[in-house]
């Protein structure tokens, strides 16, 4: 415990200067102090590397809490965030060590009373009573983070999170039958170039309404500027061929009427063949480009 106390005292507040000068230099000499600082710097580099990995894996806001929640669950995420907050609070008062140092110089022992950690029992009570509230707020925050603000459907982050879950189900053999539809909005670039981006945004929303109106019982994800993905299960899966044909017919009709034109391709999950959701996506994406060419032959505008 003495070693831990010395390490903490060296890393925060005035201890980072006072302990190093009064203890390390006196006992270990200049070379020993330098070696200790180098070892500490190497440890900090390891910590920084781990934080960099975490940020690349989960770039959304939330840091340690988001990473722990996504990997281990809400309860573990809550505990990690709570104890991390306690560490930050500890550093706050520890970095204010200049105040008691000055107080001791000017006022002696006037302010030296009480016990340091009597507040922890109260803090623990707050943690237990607020767990359900924090858990609910976390779920609400996750729901907001998963919505595309322009269209109101699920965003790419939500798709990636669902993709991870489905990959796990495919790997362990528990995945149920489903089909994936990849949709691409035709002519968006021309609208942006000729009518402006506001008109382009309205066109995207119109296209999204068409997709949602076709696949009424399935989650719709906006995975790119003009790209949507739909995962069909249940009723929509049973009627998938008719629904995709319905979307095709409406797009053909919209070519002459100026409405949203959408190229869509679909593919079913093939148990035993598909290893991940991306395998299904790739087949659907290939069919989507075939549909795009067919609509282009009928007069639809494409990126070309």
C-alpha positions in Angstrom: 0.0 0.0 0.0 2.9 2.3 0.7 4.2 1.8 -2.8 0.8 2.5 -4.3 0.4 5.6 -2.2 3.8 6.9 -3.3 3.0 6.2 -6.9 -0.4 8.1 -6.7 1.2 10.9 -4.8 3.9 11.2 -7.5 1.4 11.4 -10.4 -1.1 14.0 -9.2 -1.2 17.5 -7.6 1.9 19.0 -6.1 3.1 15.5 -5.4 4.3 15.3 -9.0 6.9 17.9 -8.1 7.4 17.6 -4.4 7.6 13.8 -4.1 9.9 13.5 -7.1 12.3 16.1 -5.7 12.2 15.2 -2.0 11.9 11.4 -2.2 13.1 10.0 -5.5 16.2 12.3 -6.0 17.2 11.8 -2.3 16.9 8.0 -2.3 17.6 7.0 -5.9 19.7 9.8 -7.3 19.4 11.5 -10.6 19.9 8.3 -12.7 17.4 6.3 -10.7 14.8 9.1 -10.9 15.3 9.3 -14.7 14.8 5.5 -15.0 11.7 5.6 -13.0 10.3 8.4 -15.1 11.1 6.5 -18.3 9.3 3.4 -17.0 6.3 5.6 -16.1 6.4 7.1 -19.6 6.4 3.7 -21.2 3.4 2.6 -19.1 1.6 5.8 -20.2 2.3 4.9 -23.9 0.8 1.5 -23.4 -2.3 3.1 -21.9 -2.4 5.6 -24.8 -2.2 2.8 -27.3 -5.1 1.0 -25.7 -7.2 4.3 -25.7 -6.3 4.7 -29.4 -7.5 1.2 -30.2 -10.7 1.8 -28.3 -11.4 5.1 -30.1 -10.8 3.4 -33.5 -13.2 0.6 -32.6 -15.9 2.8 -31.1 -15.4 6.4 -32.5 -18.8 7.6 -31.2 -19.0 9.8 -28.1 -18.8 8.1 -24.7 -15.3 6.8 -24.5 -14.7 4.1 -21.9 -18.4 3.9 -21.1 -19.5 3.2 -24.7 -16.7 0.7 -25.2 -17.5 -1.3 -22.1 -21.3 -1.1 -22.7 -21.0 -2.4 -26.3 -18.5 -5.2 -25.4 -19.7 -6.3 -22.0 -23.2 -4.9 -21.5 -25.1 -2.0 -19.7 -24.3 -3.0 -16.1 -20.5 -3.3 -16.7 -20.6 0.0 -18.7 -22.3 1.7 -15.7 -19.8 0.4 -13.2 -16.9 1.4 -15.4 -18.3 4.9 -15.9 -19.1 5.3 -12.2 -15.7 4.2 -10.9 -13.9 6.2 -13.6 -15.9 9.3 -12.4 -14.8 8.5 -8.9 -11.2 8.5 -10.0 -11.7 11.9 -11.8 -13.2 13.3 -8.6 -10.3 12.0 -6.6 -7.9 13.7 -9.0 -9.8 17.0 -8.7 -9.2 17.3 -5.0 -5.7 15.8 -5.3 -4.7 18.4 -7.9 -5.9 21.0 -5.4 -3.2 20.1 -2.9 -1.9 23.6 -3.2 -4.8 24.8 -1.1 -4.1 22.7 2.0 -0.4 23.4 1.7 -1.0 27.1 1.8 -3.6 26.7 4.6 -1.1 24.7 6.7 1.5 27.5 6.2 -0.8 30.3 7.1 -3.4 28.7 9.5 -1.5 25.8 11.0 -3.8 22.9 12.0 -7.1 24.8 12.0 -8.5 22.9 9.0 -7.0 19.5 9.8 -10.0 17.5 11.0 -12.4 14.8 9.8 -11.9 11.6 7.9 -11.0 11.5 4.3 -13.4 8.8 3.0 -16.5 9.1 5.1 -18.2 10.4 2.0 -17.7 7.1 0.1 -20.6 5.4 1.9 -22.9 8.2 0.7 -21.5 7.9 -2.8 -22.1 4.1 -2.8 -25.7 4.8 -1.8 -26.1 7.2 -4.8 -24.6 4.6 -7.1 -27.1 1.9 -6.1 -30.2 4.1 -6.1 -29.3 5.7 -9.5 -28.3 2.5 -11.4 -31.7 2.0 -13.0 -32.0 5.7 -13.9 -28.5 5.7 -15.5 -29.3 2.4 -17.3 -32.5 3.9 -18.7 -30.8 7.1 -19.8 -28.1 5.0 -21.5 -30.7 3.2 -23.5 -32.3 6.4 -24.5 -29.0 7.9 -25.5 -28.2 4.8 -27.6 -31.6 5.1 -29.3 -30.9 8.7 -30.2 -27.4 7.9 -31.5 -28.9 5.2 -33.8 -31.3 7.5 -35.7 -30.5 9.3 -38.9 -31.5 12.9 -38.3 -32.5 13.6 -41.9 -34.8 10.7 -42.5 -35.7 9.4 -39.0 -34.7 5.8 -39.9 -31.9 3.9 -38.3 -28.4 5.1 -39.2 -25.2 3.3 -40.2 -24.1 3.0 -36.6 -27.2 1.1 -35.8 -26.6 -1.1 -38.9 -23.1 -1.9 -37.8 -24.3 -2.8 -34.3 -27.0 -5.1 -35.7 -24.5 -6.6 -38.1 -22.2 -7.6 -35.2 -25.2 -9.3 -33.5 -26.2 -11.1 -36.7 -22.7 -12.2 -37.4 -22.6 -13.8 -34.0 -25.9 -15.5 -34.6 -24.7 -16.8 -38.0 -21.5 -18.1 -36.4 -23.2 -20.0 -33.6 -26.0 -21.3 -35.9 -28.9 -19.5 -34.2 -29.6 -17.1 -37.1 -33.2 -17.2 -38.3 -34.2 -16.9 -42.0 -34.0 -13.3 -43.4 -33.4 -11.4 -46.6 -31.4 -8.3 -47.1 -32.3 -5.5 -49.5 -29.8 -2.9 -50.7 -31.3 0.3 -52.1 -29.6 3.1 -54.0 -31.3 6.4 -54.8 -31.0 7.2 -58.5 -30.3 10.7 -59.8 -29.3 12.4 -56.5 -26.1 13.9 -57.8 -27.9 15.6 -60.8 -30.5 17.1 -58.4 -27.8 18.4 -56.1 -25.9 19.9 -59.0 -28.9 21.5 -60.7 -31.4 22.3 -57.9 -29.2 22.5 -54.9 -28.6 20.3 -51.8 -31.9 21.3 -50.1 -33.8 19.8 -53.1 -31.4 16.8 -52.8 -32.3 16.3 -49.1 -36.0 16.4 -50.0 -35.4 13.8 -52.6 -33.6 11.5 -50.1 -36.5 11.9 -47.7 -39.0 11.1 -50.5 -37.0 8.0 -51.4 -36.8 6.9 -47.8 -40.6 7.2 -47.5 -41.0 5.0 -50.5 -38.6 2.3 -49.0 -40.3 2.5 -45.6 -43.8 2.3 -47.2 -42.8 -0.8 -49.2 -41.2 -2.7 -46.3 -43.6 -1.7 -43.6 -42.6 -4.4 -41.1 -38.8 -4.3 -41.4 -36.0 -2.0 -40.0 -34.7 0.5 -42.6 -31.1 1.7 -42.3 -29.5 4.7 -44.1 -26.0 3.4 -44.6 -24.7 6.1 -46.9 -25.6 9.4 -48.5 -28.0 7.8 -51.1 -27.9 4.2 -49.8 -30.4 2.3 -47.7 -30.4 -1.3 -46.4 -33.4 -3.3 -45.2 -33.4 -6.5 -43.2 -36.5 -8.5 -44.0 -37.9 -11.0 -41.5 -41.4 -12.3 -40.7 -44.2 -11.1 -43.0 -41.9 -9.0 -45.2 -39.6 -12.0 -45.6 -42.5 -14.2 -46.7 -43.6 -11.5 -49.2 -40.1 -10.4 -50.2 -40.3 -11.1 -53.9 -43.6 -9.2 -54.3 -42.3 -6.3 -52.2 -39.1 -5.9 -54.3 -41.2 -6.1 -57.4 -43.6 -3.4 -56.0 -40.6 -1.1 -55.4 -39.4 -1.7 -58.9 -42.8 -1.0 -60.5 -43.1 2.2 -58.5 -39.6 3.4 -59.5 -40.4 2.7 -63.2 -43.6 4.7 -62.9 -41.6 7.6 -61.2 -39.2 7.8 -64.1 -41.8 9.7 -66.1 -43.4 11.5 -63.2 -40.3 12.9 -61.6 -40.7 11.0 -58.4 -38.0 9.1 -56.5 -36.3 6.3 -58.4 -34.7 3.5 -56.4 -32.5 0.7 -57.5 -33.0 -2.3 -55.2 -31.4 -5.7 -55.1 -32.1 -8.5 -52.5 -30.6 -11.7 -51.4 -31.6 -14.4 -48.9 -29.4 -15.7 -46.1 -28.0 -19.1 -47.0 -27.3 -21.2 -43.9 -24.1 -23.1 -44.1 -22.8 -21.0 -46.9 -22.8 -17.4 -45.6 -20.3 -16.8 -42.8 -21.2 -13.2 -42.1 -23.9 -10.7 -43.0 -21.5 -9.1 -45.5 -21.8 -12.2 -47.7 -25.5 -11.6 -48.0 -25.0 -7.9 -48.5 -22.5 -8.5 -51.4 -25.0 -10.6 -53.4 -27.8 -8.1 -52.8 -25.4 -5.2 -53.8 -24.6 -7.0 -57.1 -28.3 -7.4 -57.9 -28.8 -3.7 -57.0 -26.3 -2.7 -59.7 -28.0 -4.9 -62.2 -31.3 -3.2 -61.4 -29.7 0.2 -61.7 -28.6 -0.7 -65.2 -32.1 -1.9 -66.1 -33.7 1.3 -64.8 -31.1 3.4 -66.7 -32.1 1.6 -69.9 -35.7 2.7 -69.2 -34.6 6.4 -68.9 -33.6 6.7 -65.2 -30.8 9.1 -64.3 -27.8 7.5 -62.6 -24.5 8.9 -61.3 -23.0 8.4 -64.7 
